[in-house]
Structures are given as structure tokens and as C-alpha cells.
């Protein structure tokens, strides 16, 4: 078991709120969802691309996002 798996197990084991545990279980059950799982390389590539977009200023501020979301 790697460090991330161990930390996840410890975090889940420490939860005593039944509603939170049910919510986590529901999320895990639906983890297959419509989205394809990414490999580590794909994740790193996506993060690098996001950082480049941020450096170029290609993002929305919270204020702009709130304004835009009112039109949804």
C-alpha cells in the first residue's frame, strides 16, 4: 500500500459521522461515471497545460465566473 492509499484509509477510518461515510461511499460507487480515468502521465500533462493557461492569463476570476454563471 502506498502513502496516498494509507492516508486515505486513515482519513476514512477517522470519520465517525455516518452521513459523511455514506456520502463518501456514494462518491466511490459512482467513480466510474462518464469520465475516463486518467493515467499519471495524463494527469501531469493536464496540470502542466492548466499552469500554462494560468500564466497566459487564460482563466476566469471568481467574480467573472459568478457573473457568467448567472446566465446558465
Secondary structure, DSSP 8 states (H G I E B T S, - for coil): --HHHHHHHHHHHT---HHHHHHHHHHHHTTTSSS----HHHHHHHHHHHHHHHHTT-S--HHHHHHHHTT-
